Amino acid sequence: MASRPALTVQATLPREVVLPLRVAANGNIQAWQEAMIGAETQGLRLAEVRVNVGDRVRKGQLLAVFAAETVEADQAEAQARLAEALAHLEEAKANARRGRDLLAKGFISPQRLAEYETAESTAAARVEAQRAALALRRQRLEQTRVKAPDDGFISARSATVGAVPGAGEELFRLIRQGRLEWRAEVAAPDLARLKTGMVATVIPSGGEAVAGRVRMVAPTVDAQTRNGLVYVDLPDPGTVRAGMFARGEFEVGSARGLTLPLGAVVTKEGFSYVMRIGADGRVSQAKVTTGRRVGDLVEILGGLEASVRVVASGGAFLAEGDLVRVVEAAPATPAR
């Protein structure tokens, strides 16, 4: 009595195709540069805060305003002192001019003229001192208006209306130009394969993939992890946010490889197998070594010859020596 086939299967042959070479990595999304915007004055009350976290700002945009009554009073006082010093200077100049005329006529001594000229020089120095004091008051008045040092997004805010922060105390943090980057941790052996300008695909946790480009490869490797950092610019981050964890891949080239459909490879106890189809229609199990996976294809690095037919799918339901009825399958192509 003839044996009945255990299963009807499709058969396929290993196919050589061009597969991309990729380097996988994990890392965090960070700000390209983060600027701290602090208080430059001391002892003044915050009267107004005009931005919040997430706001996009432009360079020079007003972010916060300090109460400036005391600073304005100091400036007015410095202005008055400058006017007084200028009046004294004019008087000293007039005295010096008269002294020179009187000396020419013999009415005063040279020592007296020297006193007039010294008084003129002293008055001029006082004018310069008062001008410097007025410039300092004007600068302090300008510092009561906190402005953005660059375009970007406000990433943190600690400014509170009514607070009296000290000089240098942080008020805001700014992601400069809104630029984000992926700081990928790459194993040391793979660092040499990465170059500036290479394309990367970054997939944040729970988000959609975004395209990036390598800006810089770190010149050093961490002595503990043996990983090096690769900085990837994200020109269009979309929904990506600073602080997210992301995985990704770098395109480092392409190479030809022998492939099978993903369904033809069966995994058992940590090893990969395929079911070969013999000339008599019976199957035999072959252990294979797999490599890259692209779309619905898996690369076969060893354990199988290119001329051997294998079960395209359903191999997990077959045992060694089972008889199968074969239907040829169309060759698979890699998904982009």
Secondary structure as the mmCIF struct_conf table of DSSP 4:
data_model
#
loop_
_struct_conf.conf_type_id
_struct_conf.id
_struct_conf.beg_label_comp_id
_struct_conf.beg_label_asym_id
_struct_conf.beg_label_seq_id
_struct_conf.end_label_comp_id
_struct_conf.end_label_asym_id
_struct_conf.end_label_seq_id
HELX_LH_PP_P HELX_LH_PP_P1 ALA A 2 PRO A 5
BEND BEND1 ALA A 6 ALA A 6
STRN STRN1 LEU A 7 THR A 12
STRN STRN2 ARG A 15 ALA A 31
BEND BEND2 TRP A 32 TRP A 32
STRN STRN3 GLU A 34 GLY A 38
BEND BEND3 GLN A 42 GLY A 43
STRN STRN4 LEU A 46 VAL A 49
TURN_TY1_P TURN_TY1_P1 VAL A 53 GLY A 54
STRN STRN5 ARG A 56 VAL A 57
TURN_TY1_P TURN_TY1_P2 LYS A 59 GLY A 60
STRN STRN6 LEU A 62 PHE A 66
HELX_RH_AL_P HELX_RH_AL_P1 GLU A 69 LYS A 105
TURN_TY1_P TURN_TY1_P3 GLY A 106 GLY A 106
BEND BEND4 PHE A 107 ILE A 108
HELX_RH_AL_P HELX_RH_AL_P2 PRO A 110 GLU A 142
TURN_TY1_P TURN_TY1_P4 GLN A 143 THR A 144
STRN STRN7 ARG A 145 LYS A 147
BEND BEND5 PRO A 149 ASP A 151
STRN STRN8 GLY A 152 ARG A 157
TURN_TY1_P TURN_TY1_P5 VAL A 161 GLY A 162
HELX_LH_PP_P HELX_LH_PP_P2 PRO A 165 GLY A 166
TURN_TY1_P TURN_TY1_P6 ALA A 167 GLY A 168
STRN STRN9 GLU A 170 ARG A 176
TURN_TY1_P TURN_TY1_P7 GLN A 177 GLY A 178
STRN STRN10 LEU A 180 ALA A 187
HELX_RH_AL_P HELX_RH_AL_P3 ALA A 188 LEU A 191
TURN_TY1_P TURN_TY1_P8 ALA A 192 ARG A 193
TURN_TY1_P TURN_TY1_P9 THR A 196 GLY A 197
STRN STRN11 VAL A 199 PRO A 204
TURN_TY1_P TURN_TY1_P10 SER A 205 GLY A 206
BEND BEND6 GLY A 207 GLY A 207
STRN STRN12 VAL A 210 VAL A 217
BEND BEND7 PRO A 219 PRO A 219
TURN_TY1_P TURN_TY1_P11 ALA A 223 THR A 225
STRN STRN13 ASN A 227 LEU A 234
BEND BEND8 PRO A 235 ASP A 236
TURN_TY1_P TURN_TY1_P12 GLY A 238 THR A 239
TURN_TY1_P TURN_TY1_P13 ALA A 242 GLY A 243
STRN STRN14 PHE A 245 PRO A 261
HELX_RH_3T_P HELX_RH_3T_P1 LEU A 262 ALA A 264
STRN STRN15 VAL A 266 LYS A 268
TURN_TY1_P TURN_TY1_P14 GLU A 269 GLY A 270
STRN STRN16 PHE A 271 ILE A 277
TURN_TY1_P TURN_TY1_P15 ALA A 279 ASP A 280
BEND BEND9 GLY A 281 GLY A 281
STRN STRN17 ARG A 282 ARG A 282
STRN STRN18 VAL A 283 VAL A 294
TURN_TY1_P TURN_TY1_P16 GLY A 295 ASP A 296
STRN STRN19 LEU A 297 GLY A 302
BEND BEND10 GLY A 303 GLY A 303
TURN_TY1_P TURN_TY1_P17 ALA A 306 SER A 307
STRN STRN20 VAL A 310 VAL A 311
BEND BEND11 ALA A 312 SER A 313
HELX_RH_3T_P HELX_RH_3T_P2 GLY A 315 PHE A 317
TURN_TY1_P TURN_TY1_P18 GLU A 320 GLY A 321
STRN STRN21 LEU A 323 LEU A 323
STRN STRN22 VAL A 324 GLU A 328
HELX_LH_PP_P HELX_LH_PP_P3 ALA A 330 ALA A 332
#
